[in-house]
């Protein structure tokens, strides 16, 4: 089951902004209405967005089950956390994990 595409600009949780993938590029191109933060904001993806990435890119063939992704977060393989809006995975952690997965095997 995929997440519903809501017309919400972004959902704020403490120290984490969760927003649709399309908004990531927009937020990187402009400042957040002139507001500066004293901490770095790490873009995060909800599990349904991560599932969509795996389905569309076919990076792993089949998409991992949701409980597998949660287990990967809990084991430290992926960086993420449980928030009020559900489980999230930090975008940079997912990219790093996929990059390591796609590296050729050294003989």
ZIWOHU-V102117 format. One record per backbone hydrogen bond with DSSP energy under -1.0 kcal/mol. NH is the residue of the N-H (numbers start at 1). CO is the residue of the C=O. If there is no record, write none. Layout:
NH_CO ; NH_CO
This chain:
6_4 ; 11_18 ; 13_16 ; 16_13 ; 18_11 ; 23_20 ; 24_21 ; 27_23 ; 28_24 ; 29_25 ; 30_26 ; 33_31 ; 35_32 ; 44_17 ; 45_89 ; 47_87 ; 50_46 ; 51_47 ; 52_48 ; 53_49 ; 54_50 ; 55_51 ; 56_52 ; 57_53 ; 58_54 ; 62_60 ; 69_65 ; 70_66 ; 71_67 ; 72_68 ; 73_69 ; 74_70 ; 75_71 ; 77_72 ; 78_72 ; 81_88 ; 83_86 ; 86_83 ; 88_81 ; 89_45 ; 90_79 ; 91_43 ; 94_90 ; 95_91 ; 96_92 ; 97_93 ; 98_94 ; 99_95 ; 100_96 ; 101_97 ; 102_98
